[in-house]
Structures are given as C-alpha cells and as structure tokens.
Amino acid sequence: MCNCMGMVLSCSVCDVIVLPFICIFKARRCIRALKAVRAEHVAPQVYSTRWSSSTVPRITTHYTVYPRDKDPRWEGMEMERFADEADVVIVGGGPAGLSAAIRLKQLANQHEKELRVCVVEKASQIGAHTLSGACLEPTALNELIPDWKERGAPLNTPVTEDKFAILTEKYRIPVPILPGLPMNNHGNYLVRLGHFVRWLGEQAEELGVELYPGYAAAEVLFHEDGSVKGIATNDVGIGKDGSPKDVFERGMELHAKVTLFGEGCHGHLAKQLYKQFNLRENCEPQTYAIGLKELWVIDEKKWRPGRTEHSVGWPLNRNTYGGSFLYHLNEGEPLVALGFVVGLDYTNPYLSPFREFQRWKHHPSIMSTLEGGNRIAYGARALNEGGFQSIPKLTFPGGMLIGCSPGFMNVPKIKGTHTAMKSGMLAAETAFSKITDENLQSETAGLYIPEYKEALEKSWIWKELYAVRNIRPSFHNYFGLYGGMLYTGIFYWFLRGKEPWTLKHNGLDSAQLKPAKDCAPIEYPKPDGKISFDLLSSVALSGTNHEHDQPPHLTLKDDSVPVAQNLAIYDGPEQRFCPAGVYEYVPLETGDGMRLQINAQNCVHCKTCDIKDPSQNINWVVPEGSGGPAYNGM
Amino acid sequence: MLPLRFRRVTMSARVLVGVKRVIDYAVKIRVKPDRTGVVTDGVKHSMNPFCEIAVEEAVKLKEKKLVKEVVAVSCGPQQVQETIRTALAMGADRGIHVEVSGKDYETLGPLQVSKIFAALAKKEQADLIILGKQAIDDDCNQTGQMTAALLDWPQGTFASEVTLEADKLKVVREIDGGLETIKIKLPAVVTADLRLNTPRYATLPNIMKAKKKKIVNVKPADLGVDVSSRLEVLKVDEPPQRQSGVKVETVHDLVEKLKEAGRI
C-alpha cells in the first residue's frame, strides 16, 4: 500500500486548505507509481515539440493554485463570508444526497423533531447534471418511498426483454443470461435518471428539505479540532485572469453538525477529504470507466419498449474493458437511451472513448435500430469500477461519504443507483440518531458517526458488493474479456462470490497508459452525420455552458507539464479522452512548438481528465454554480 | 427648496420591472414532434438576459436612493415564481406573479403582456417601468413600446445609459447609426440593452432572504385584461439544414459553379 504524508497549510485569511505534499511510496507495492514520479523529473524528450521553460503560456489562474492572500490584486478585498447553521448539510442533489435528505425529514416528522436539512447542488436545476443508463433496481426506492407509484415516480418502463451479446466487426453472438447472473434484469425499470432525480427533489421539497440548486460547494470548512464544520459555496465574479470583478461576491458558509458528501463519482471535495483524513490508506485505489450516452427518437416500427440490450467486444479489443447498453424507453415517444462504457485502465493513449462510441453505433445490429432516427441528447460521465476493494473509510469527524463518491456501484450489474440511495438512507438514519441523542458527548465539534459504516456492513449493499467483487478484476489476465467472462461463468454462477480469495485491481488508472511510441494510432472512421457525429456538435447537444469570464476550473498544478509530459510521452491523451473537447494542443503563436488550450466552457463535468491524466497534473475544481451541462432526463 | 414634483418622484418612486422565464440560451432547442412549438418540459430555463439587466438597473437606482421600491413582475405558470425569486434575490422588494397557464400561456405575447403591465402600472402607481429590450425566445422587441403607448408614457428604448435628473430621465439609446441621447419626463418606460450594466449574481444568502419577501398572485381577469391571442401559430419547423459548401481553386471555377447553380 502507498503511504502518503500530507503537509497541510491553512490560510489564515480565507480558510482554504492548501496542500502541497510530498509522497513517500513503499517500493514493493508502488513500482508503477515510482515510474510516474521519476517521469516527472526526467528531462522532457523531444518528439515534435520544443519548449523553453521560461515561455510556457499561463493557463491556470484559479485561486486554488495561486492563493489570493499572496495576490496583490486581491489586497483590501472584503473576504468575510455570510454564515448560516443547519443540522445537516448535504453536498450533491443526486440519488444518494436526495435519498439521505428525504430519509432525514421522514425520521424528523416521525419523531416530531425539528431538523434543518440543506442540500447544495452545482447544477442549475435538480437533475441537470445527472447522467446514467439507466436500469433501476427498485429495492432502495421501495424502502424509501413505498408508495412511489401513487406519487408519480417516473418509473414507466419495466424491463420486458433482456439481451446480451458479444459483438465482432460484422456479427453479433448472443449470450444467454442465466438466472442468477448479475446482469439479469427481471423486476427492474428503465428510467431517465435525470427525471427520477427531479422527482426525488420534489419529494424532498414537500418534506421541507431546503434545496439550493445553482450553488456549488467549493470548499470544506473545518473546526479548530480538525473536524468538518460544513462547506462554503463558490465565490462569484472572479475574472478569467484570476482578478476580482465588480460583481465579485464571496460564497456563503453553511455550518452543520454533520455534512454528507454525495458528489458522485470522483468528487472534488471528496478528493481533498481523502488526503485530509487519510481515508484511503486501507483500500485499493478506485478504478473508473467513462460512460458516454445519447438519447435517440427512433422509427416507431423499430421501437420495443422495455427491451434491454447490452454488448461487449467490438470495437474494443479484448484487453480494453468496456461495453454498450441500449434501452428502449416507454415515455410517450419512441425513445431509446444508448451508450458506451470504456474502462479507464486502457493502455493505448490513442484510444478515444468518444470515437469508439460513435464507431460502435455503425455495427449492423445497432444501426438497424437507429436508422431513420434522430439524436436529441448527448452527455458523458465517469463511473466507478472499483467495487468492494476500493471502498474507503466512510466516516470522519463531522462528515460522511455517500453514494458513488466513495463508490458502491455493482459493476457486473452496471447499477449503482440503488446502492447509492441505500447508502444515503443509512447515513441519514445513523446521523439522525446521533443528532437527536440528548445525552450525546461528542469528542469533536463535528459529529463522528462510525455507526454508518457498521450499518452498511450489515446491509444488503455489503453482501451484494462482496459477492461480485472478483468479476471486474478477473479481466486483468492475458485473455482479457474472455478470461473475465469465463471466471464469471465458472466462479460467480456456482459460488456467488463465496470463493475465499479477493482479486486485486491493477493500480491507478492514470498509471496504465503506455508511451505513445509503444502503441499504434487507431484509425477511426469519419462521422457520417446521420448515425455518428463529430465531437463539437455532440457537446452542443449537452447544453453545457459556463460563465465565460471566470478562471478555468480545470486547473493544472504545473502549466508546463502538459506539453513536456502528456504531449511528449503520451501524445496528449487528454485531447482524446475528454468527451467534450476541452483540451486541445494548438501551435504556439510564435510558430515553434505547441501549447495546451483549455476550453473550459465545454466541460460536461465528467471528471475523466482528473482520473486519467497520466501526470495527475489536472485538478478539476468546481466552477461557478449553475455552470455545466443542461441534461434533461439523461 | 426642491420643487414639489421632484420630491414626489425621488421619495416615493416605484419601479416595475418585468422578468420573463425563457429557455436558457445555451440549450439546444428541439421542435415538438407535433410541430406546434418547442419542447419545454424539463428543459433548463432561466431569466431572460435582458430582464436581468433591467432588474440590475432598477436595483442600482434604489441603491442610489433615487427610487423607493422595486417590484418584480412576471406572467406565466407556477414555475415563473423561481424567476421572480431570482429578481428578489438581486434586490427587488416584492414580486407580482400574474397567473397565466396552459393554452393561454402558449399564446401569450407582447400585446397581452403590455396590457397587463399597463394595468399594473396604474394599480401600483408606478413611476417607471424597466423591461428588457426583447426576450431571447421570441425576439419580439415590442412589449416596452406597446406598454408605453397604452399608458401614453414616453419611452426610452435600447437604453445603454440611464440617469435620473430632477424629474426627467436622460436616456442614451443604442441606435443603428450610433448613440442617441434623449430626455424624457417621468413616468416613463425604459427598455434595457446589453451595455446598460453587468447584472449582479443572485447569491445564496440573498436567495434565502428572498424567501421571506412577498410574491402576490394576480389573475389577468382581476386586472381587466383579456389574454386571448389575435395570432394563431400554424406550425413550427426546424430551420433548413445548412448544406456543406464547396471549395474552388480558381475564379473561373467559381463562375462555372455559380452558373451551374443558376445564380448568374
């Protein structure tokens, strides 16, 4: 395991935790990590670029990299923040956060107690940043709101047909889904998760939860004893160059007895908390995949509401984890939700998940469904693949992690919503007992609630994740996909995860890329404009936008690393793995060499760059609230 | 000794600001399958950008103590209350929600809205109405002008600068040829153009405070306004797909291609 020693400095002016840190790795486990560290200090090899260390154009202006207390432009600016108190503050208005909020209010009403619950969400409206397949297992919903049908929950499409296949370039080999295999979907619903989350938001508001969409939690606040005090929302009115504008205003502080962090996969505040409280010292690093999704209105004759199709194989090779989904929704018009998932432990830097997705749509079995149809939406998001082995410590003084942020996704089932909701509910239940305990003697100002972890371990989430823990890691063998399927067929189907061993993952996703010179570029077909499309028109469909005059929220710890490392060694993989075209290597105005251009306005908040950057130089921070995609029922 | 009229205007001036809830400008619009309009259900909406500028101008006047009260008005279904709350968070004092929903809302246009504003202006005894110059969904650019006509008030449209001088309003207007400065007497209607100001953000503490500010519900019938439309939308279509262009090497080729296409 890796041991990181973090040095933490707290800024006395603005309370920001500044983390320059020095990592010391134990060599036995961390050969790969050591290579990454060494690479940072190797003199950059010149392939097609020349750069001078003194003339790297300035890219990053964000105050998390260039603190404001040292910046003369900020001298004399009023940095006081308005503060308010709540009982529980929840970061993130997704399935986990809203389930926690609803559960808290249900308990409060049941026990006739007053409880102030505030949810902050960076999207402009609840559900606007939600993206998922999605095939929902209603177990957690049945526990949370048993009368969901009467209340109009948008679960309109029960699964009627379940198909699984291995694709080759021209053919489709159907694979039977035996009962008992995790991908069996009987009893589940195909949903537009954004609409479901919107409905959850309405239920929460009815119960008295204070929802604040459009306000991002930008900073974790700490008590003097080191426990979490709450969060502060983003400042507004900072210019692109990092200086204050006329409309500058500080964010607001929300203090709470306990703060629940439900930011979804690879949350940026969770990233800080892992370092701050050493939450990852006894678990494997999280591994991820990127999921790209489109909504299509298809020809009515081809529409089969309730049909669930999954595939693996083409166009990915057997050593690149990934696959597709295609769900026929029953929501009025002949709508299908389809998408492609690529494991972010891929090794070829020339791989572009977006273009693999576009290419996959041209497979004869998929094209037959899409021909004559119309694409109406596009989006992308990273998802967790680490499962049981990657669950970190979940509680720390003053806070808890819920949902996909720590990561409870059942990877072979490709479902994480039900476990996210359940984790939110358990967090709410344990927090409620602690908060309303009149005899409570807390050692820290922020409540420490280890009962949450115990409750999780007793729940069905734990059993479920434990049972499937070996399926994803079983893909790390010479036969790749086929080895994994063989393992699943033999061990999972017979033993249901009772085998005594636990397979390990391969390490950090960002460390998996091979240098570009060792890999072959992939020839992708040009988009035809009818079935496959180019990146920019896809990004436009996501409705994403950000206030233009703000510091780019994709911050680089070191502005010189992209050209020196990522471009030189890996041929700039960020231009390929970003599903929104944020990163572009363009020639310098002086003519010699390249520079990285960050089109921050395009960002769809998928977090893939923060995960996959081989130099781990990119740090995604939250932009001004209400920026980002405008998904409608994705 | 200030003239009586000046004192009346500055001490008790009330400003009505119109705010419209429109589909956010960055969202890709989709035409409904039945061609009667665009899809709005679940689509991200926000305050019309020009209305934000109008609210900002009104709040600035209040901060300079030139007006006493800013009232935000919006016409539409339940959801427009969010838009009014944003205006309240920016500094408006109270809100008026004119309830129009269903078919009436789909056909609501500048003529009906201006009648509503004219009625409200009389009812609330407003001295100044500030509106955005146009809405980004219909691009009509008519409501301000019609409101002024119905009230027989002077109008300062496309305002890029507004100054209150005694009982007159000096308005710098952006016109085709440049800038025009006019002086109009209060009460008046002003419509805001892009360069009038930079709207402030509605910050979270202000949103929380805005929850305590009052929003009154009013029906058009209460104001004596008939919201039926004189216009009927026959159909709504996507614009024709743009054809890709062709690159030519020489002027000769260009002329040939133009002849082929029947253009010359």
Contacts between the chains, C-beta under 8 A, distances in Angstrom:
chain1	res1	chain2	res2	distance
A	82	B	205	4.3
A	84	B	205	7.3
A	84	B	208	7.0
A	124	B	24	7.5
A	124	B	44	5.8
A	124	B	46	7.0
A	125	B	44	6.1
A	127	B	42	7.7
A	128	B	44	5.9
A	194	B	42	7.5
A	195	B	42	6.6
A	198	B	42	7.1
A	212	B	204	6.1
A	212	B	207	7.0
A	215	B	204	4.9
A	215	B	207	7.9
A	233	B	204	5.4
A	236	B	201	4.2
A	236	B	203	6.7
A	237	B	201	6.4
A	245	B	198	7.8
A	246	B	198	6.5
A	247	B	198	5.9
A	247	B	199	7.6
A	247	B	200	5.0
A	247	B	201	6.0
A	249	B	200	7.5
A	249	B	201	6.0
A	249	B	203	5.2
A	251	B	203	7.7
A	251	B	204	7.3
A	252	B	203	6.7
A	252	B	204	4.4
A	252	B	205	5.1
A	297	B	33	7.5
A	333	B	33	6.1
A	376	B	30	5.7
A	540	B	28	5.9
A	541	B	28	5.3
A	543	B	24	7.3
A	543	B	26	5.7
A	543	B	27	4.2
A	543	B	28	6.1
A	543	B	44	6.3
A	544	B	26	7.0
A	545	B	24	7.6
A	545	B	25	7.8
A	545	B	26	3.3
A	630	B	24	6.1
A	630	B	26	6.6
A	630	B	27	5.0
A	630	B	43	7.5
A	630	B	44	3.8
A	632	B	41	8.0
A	632	B	42	4.3
A	632	B	43	5.4
A	632	B	44	7.2
A	633	B	42	5.6
